[in-house]
Amino acid sequence: MCAAYLVEGDVRQSDGAKYEVHMTKADGTEITVKLDANFKVTSNINGRG
């Protein structure tokens, strides 16, 4: 299985997230993971948040 991730840096989110990572899980659903400047996960959102 090949994994591909799209990292969007410096997205300037109102929630304070510095980065977003958009991923497609094995079942085909999408998830967005938001990270702070230290790459700590701040939230997970179903779909492309």
PDB file as gemmi writes it, atoms N, CA and C in Angstrom:
CRYST1    1.000    1.000    1.000  90.00  90.00  90.00 P 1                      
ATOM      1  N   MET A   1       0.845  -1.183   0.000  1.00  0.00           N  
ATOM      2  CA  MET A   1       0.000   0.000   0.000  1.00  0.00           C  
ATOM      3  C   MET A   1       0.884   1.239   0.000  1.00  0.00           C  
ATOM      4  N   CYS A   2       0.550   2.163  -0.806  1.00  0.00           N  
ATOM      5  CA  CYS A   2       1.293   3.416  -0.908  1.00  0.00           C  
ATOM      6  C   CYS A   2       0.503   4.501  -0.195  1.00  0.00           C  
ATOM      7  N   ALA A   3       1.177   5.294   0.621  1.00  0.00           N  
ATOM      8  CA  ALA A   3       0.510   6.375   1.333  1.00  0.00           C  
ATOM      9  C   ALA A   3       0.962   7.706   0.752  1.00  0.00           C  
ATOM     10  N   ALA A   4       0.028   8.607   0.595  1.00  0.00           N  
ATOM     11  CA  ALA A   4       0.360   9.955   0.129  1.00  0.00           C  
ATOM     12  C   ALA A   4      -0.337  10.946   1.045  1.00  0.00           C  
ATOM     13  N   TYR A   5       0.405  11.952   1.451  1.00  0.00           N  
ATOM     14  CA  TYR A   5      -0.128  12.962   2.341  1.00  0.00           C  
ATOM     15  C   TYR A   5       0.146  14.333   1.765  1.00  0.00           C  
ATOM     16  N   LEU A   6      -0.791  15.230   1.950  1.00  0.00           N  
ATOM     17  CA  LEU A   6      -0.624  16.611   1.527  1.00  0.00           C  
ATOM     18  C   LEU A   6      -0.477  17.452   2.778  1.00  0.00           C  
ATOM     19  N   VAL A   7       0.652  18.124   2.918  1.00  0.00           N  
ATOM     20  CA  VAL A   7       0.884  18.990   4.067  1.00  0.00           C  
ATOM     21  C   VAL A   7       0.769  20.426   3.597  1.00  0.00           C  
ATOM     22  N   GLU A   8      -0.107  21.162   4.244  1.00  0.00           N  
ATOM     23  CA  GLU A   8      -0.285  22.569   3.926  1.00  0.00           C  
ATOM     24  C   GLU A   8       0.277  23.364   5.092  1.00  0.00           C  
ATOM     25  N   GLY A   9       1.361  24.093   4.862  1.00  0.00           N  
ATOM     26  CA  GLY A   9       2.016  24.845   5.919  1.00  0.00           C  
ATOM     27  C   GLY A   9       1.513  26.261   6.030  1.00  0.00           C  
ATOM     28  N   ASP A  10       1.586  26.770   7.241  1.00  0.00           N  
ATOM     29  CA  ASP A  10       1.243  28.155   7.519  1.00  0.00           C  
ATOM     30  C   ASP A  10      -0.142  28.505   6.990  1.00  0.00           C  
ATOM     31  N   VAL A  11      -1.137  27.720   7.395  1.00  0.00           N  
ATOM     32  CA  VAL A  11      -2.489  27.890   6.890  1.00  0.00           C  
ATOM     33  C   VAL A  11      -3.249  29.031   7.574  1.00  0.00           C  
ATOM     34  N   ARG A  12      -2.662  29.560   8.643  1.00  0.00           N  
ATOM     35  CA  ARG A  12      -3.239  30.701   9.356  1.00  0.00           C  
ATOM     36  C   ARG A  12      -4.695  30.452   9.768  1.00  0.00           C  
ATOM     37  N   GLN A  13      -4.892  29.371  10.457  1.00  0.00           N  
ATOM     38  CA  GLN A  13      -6.220  29.004  10.934  1.00  0.00           C  
ATOM     39  C   GLN A  13      -6.586  29.830  12.162  1.00  0.00           C  
ATOM     40  N   SER A  14      -7.841  30.134  12.301  1.00  0.00           N  
ATOM     41  CA  SER A  14      -8.301  30.880  13.471  1.00  0.00           C  
ATOM     42  C   SER A  14      -8.167  30.062  14.753  1.00  0.00           C  
ATOM     43  N   ASP A  15      -8.038  28.721  14.609  1.00  0.00           N  
ATOM     44  CA  ASP A  15      -7.889  27.870  15.796  1.00  0.00           C  
ATOM     45  C   ASP A  15      -6.434  27.748  16.244  1.00  0.00           C  
ATOM     46  N   GLY A  16      -5.510  28.463  15.591  1.00  0.00           N  
ATOM     47  CA  GLY A  16      -4.119  28.456  15.990  1.00  0.00           C  
ATOM     48  C   GLY A  16      -3.271  27.387  15.323  1.00  0.00           C  
ATOM     49  N   ALA A  17      -3.855  26.552  14.474  1.00  0.00           N  
ATOM     50  CA  ALA A  17      -3.083  25.507  13.804  1.00  0.00           C  
ATOM     51  C   ALA A  17      -2.068  26.141  12.854  1.00  0.00           C  
ATOM     52  N   LYS A  18      -0.873  25.606  12.848  1.00  0.00           N  
ATOM     53  CA  LYS A  18       0.180  26.096  11.956  1.00  0.00           C  
ATOM     54  C   LYS A  18       0.219  25.268  10.680  1.00  0.00           C  
ATOM     55  N   TYR A  19      -0.096  23.973  10.799  1.00  0.00           N  
ATOM     56  CA  TYR A  19      -0.061  23.067   9.653  1.00  0.00           C  
ATOM     57  C   TYR A  19      -1.315  22.213   9.619  1.00  0.00           C  
ATOM     58  N   GLU A  20      -1.681  21.786   8.416  1.00  0.00           N  
ATOM     59  CA  GLU A  20      -2.751  20.807   8.215  1.00  0.00           C  
ATOM     60  C   GLU A  20      -2.182  19.669   7.389  1.00  0.00           C  
ATOM     61  N   VAL A  21      -2.548  18.456   7.740  1.00  0.00           N  
ATOM     62  CA  VAL A  21      -2.180  17.288   6.946  1.00  0.00           C  
ATOM     63  C   VAL A  21      -3.477  16.616   6.515  1.00  0.00           C  
ATOM     64  N   HIS A  22      -3.675  16.489   5.198  1.00  0.00           N  
ATOM     65  CA  HIS A  22      -4.855  15.826   4.656  1.00  0.00           C  
ATOM     66  C   HIS A  22      -4.454  14.412   4.280  1.00  0.00           C  
ATOM     67  N   MET A  23      -5.185  13.434   4.804  1.00  0.00           N  
ATOM     68  CA  MET A  23      -4.859  12.031   4.570  1.00  0.00           C  
ATOM     69  C   MET A  23      -6.092  11.259   4.121  1.00  0.00           C  
ATOM     70  N   THR A  24      -5.851  10.213   3.367  1.00  0.00           N  
ATOM     71  CA  THR A  24      -6.901   9.270   3.006  1.00  0.00           C  
ATOM     72  C   THR A  24      -6.609   7.970   3.726  1.00  0.00           C  
ATOM     73  N   LYS A  25      -7.558   7.529   4.536  1.00  0.00           N  
ATOM     74  CA  LYS A  25      -7.376   6.298   5.300  1.00  0.00           C  
ATOM     75  C   LYS A  25      -7.585   5.087   4.391  1.00  0.00           C  
ATOM     76  N   ALA A  26      -7.227   3.913   4.899  1.00  0.00           N  
ATOM     77  CA  ALA A  26      -7.304   2.674   4.122  1.00  0.00           C  
ATOM     78  C   ALA A  26      -8.717   2.407   3.605  1.00  0.00           C  
ATOM     79  N   ASP A  27      -9.738   2.855   4.337  1.00  0.00           N  
ATOM     80  CA  ASP A  27     -11.119   2.614   3.902  1.00  0.00           C  
ATOM     81  C   ASP A  27     -11.610   3.651   2.896  1.00  0.00           C  
ATOM     82  N   GLY A  28     -10.733   4.601   2.518  1.00  0.00           N  
ATOM     83  CA  GLY A  28     -11.083   5.601   1.514  1.00  0.00           C  
ATOM     84  C   GLY A  28     -11.608   6.905   2.076  1.00  0.00           C  
ATOM     85  N   THR A  29     -11.877   6.973   3.375  1.00  0.00           N  
ATOM     86  CA  THR A  29     -12.357   8.215   3.968  1.00  0.00           C  
ATOM     87  C   THR A  29     -11.191   9.165   4.187  1.00  0.00           C  
ATOM     88  N   GLU A  30     -11.502  10.454   4.175  1.00  0.00           N  
ATOM     89  CA  GLU A  30     -10.472  11.469   4.357  1.00  0.00           C  
ATOM     90  C   GLU A  30     -10.502  12.003   5.779  1.00  0.00           C  
ATOM     91  N   ILE A  31      -9.341  12.435   6.250  1.00  0.00           N  
ATOM     92  CA  ILE A  31      -9.207  13.038   7.573  1.00  0.00           C  
ATOM     93  C   ILE A  31      -8.225  14.192   7.475  1.00  0.00           C  
ATOM     94  N   THR A  32      -8.448  15.213   8.269  1.00  0.00           N  
ATOM     95  CA  THR A  32      -7.532  16.344   8.367  1.00  0.00           C  
ATOM     96  C   THR A  32      -6.974  16.363   9.778  1.00  0.00           C  
ATOM     97  N   VAL A  33      -5.655  16.427   9.884  1.00  0.00           N  
ATOM     98  CA  VAL A  33      -4.986  16.518  11.176  1.00  0.00           C  
ATOM     99  C   VAL A  33      -4.342  17.891  11.251  1.00  0.00           C  
ATOM    100  N   LYS A  34      -4.633  18.618  12.314  1.00  0.00           N  
ATOM    101  CA  LYS A  34      -4.060  19.948  12.494  1.00  0.00           C  
ATOM    102  C   LYS A  34      -2.935  19.873  13.517  1.00  0.00           C  
ATOM    103  N   LEU A  35      -1.853  20.612  13.223  1.00  0.00           N  
ATOM    104  CA  LEU A  35      -0.654  20.600  14.054  1.00  0.00           C  
ATOM    105  C   LEU A  35      -0.269  22.017  14.443  1.00  0.00           C  
ATOM    106  N   ASP A  36       0.369  22.142  15.614  1.00  0.00           N  
ATOM    107  CA  ASP A  36       0.888  23.450  15.995  1.00  0.00           C  
ATOM    108  C   ASP A  36       2.303  23.621  15.449  1.00  0.00           C  
ATOM    109  N   ALA A  37       2.966  24.702  15.779  1.00  0.00           N  
ATOM    110  CA  ALA A  37       4.290  25.005  15.251  1.00  0.00           C  
ATOM    111  C   ALA A  37       5.344  23.979  15.669  1.00  0.00           C  
ATOM    112  N   ASN A  38       5.074  23.225  16.747  1.00  0.00           N  
ATOM    113  CA  ASN A  38       5.993  22.191  17.222  1.00  0.00           C  
ATOM    114  C   ASN A  38       5.580  20.805  16.734  1.00  0.00           C  
ATOM    115  N   PHE A  39       4.659  20.760  15.779  1.00  0.00           N  
ATOM    116  CA  PHE A  39       4.144  19.527  15.180  1.00  0.00           C  
ATOM    117  C   PHE A  39       3.362  18.658  16.164  1.00  0.00           C  
ATOM    118  N   LYS A  40       2.823  19.270  17.196  1.00  0.00           N  
ATOM    119  CA  LYS A  40       1.942  18.565  18.126  1.00  0.00           C  
ATOM    120  C   LYS A  40       0.537  18.577  17.531  1.00  0.00           C  
ATOM    121  N   VAL A  41      -0.118  17.429  17.532  1.00  0.00           N  
ATOM    122  CA  VAL A  41      -1.484  17.336  17.010  1.00  0.00           C  
ATOM    123  C   VAL A  41      -2.415  18.142  17.908  1.00  0.00           C  
ATOM    124  N   THR A  42      -3.164  19.049  17.278  1.00  0.00           N  
ATOM    125  CA  THR A  42      -4.122  19.852  18.032  1.00  0.00           C  
ATOM    126  C   THR A  42      -5.558  19.414  17.803  1.00  0.00           C  
ATOM    127  N   SER A  43      -5.822  18.769  16.658  1.00  0.00           N  
ATOM    128  CA  SER A  43      -7.168  18.251  16.404  1.00  0.00           C  
ATOM    129  C   SER A  43      -7.166  17.334  15.190  1.00  0.00           C  
ATOM    130  N   ASN A  44      -8.188  16.482  15.122  1.00  0.00           N  
ATOM    131  CA  ASN A  44      -8.466  15.621  13.988  1.00  0.00           C  
ATOM    132  C   ASN A  44      -9.881  15.941  13.517  1.00  0.00           C  
ATOM    133  N   ILE A  45     -10.054  16.054  12.205  1.00  0.00           N  
ATOM    134  CA  ILE A  45     -11.359  16.371  11.642  1.00  0.00           C  
ATOM    135  C   ILE A  45     -11.679  15.370  10.550  1.00  0.00           C  
ATOM    136  N   ASN A  46     -12.869  14.800  10.589  1.00  0.00           N  
ATOM    137  CA  ASN A  46     -13.277  13.919   9.488  1.00  0.00           C  
ATOM    138  C   ASN A  46     -13.503  14.767   8.244  1.00  0.00           C  
ATOM    139  N   GLY A  47     -13.010  14.300   7.128  1.00  0.00           N  
ATOM    140  CA  GLY A  47     -13.141  15.029   5.868  1.00  0.00           C  
ATOM    141  C   GLY A  47     -12.007  16.024   5.715  1.00  0.00           C  
ATOM    142  N   ARG A  48     -12.127  16.857   4.701  1.00  0.00           N  
ATOM    143  CA  ARG A  48     -11.107  17.891   4.452  1.00  0.00           C  
ATOM    144  C   ARG A  48     -11.547  19.165   5.169  1.00  0.00           C  
ATOM    145  N   GLY A  49     -11.072  19.311   6.389  1.00  0.00           N  
ATOM    146  CA  GLY A  49     -11.497  20.430   7.235  1.00  0.00           C  
ATOM    147  C   GLY A  49     -10.841  21.726   6.938  1.00  0.00           C  
TER     148      GLY A  49                                                      
END                                                                             
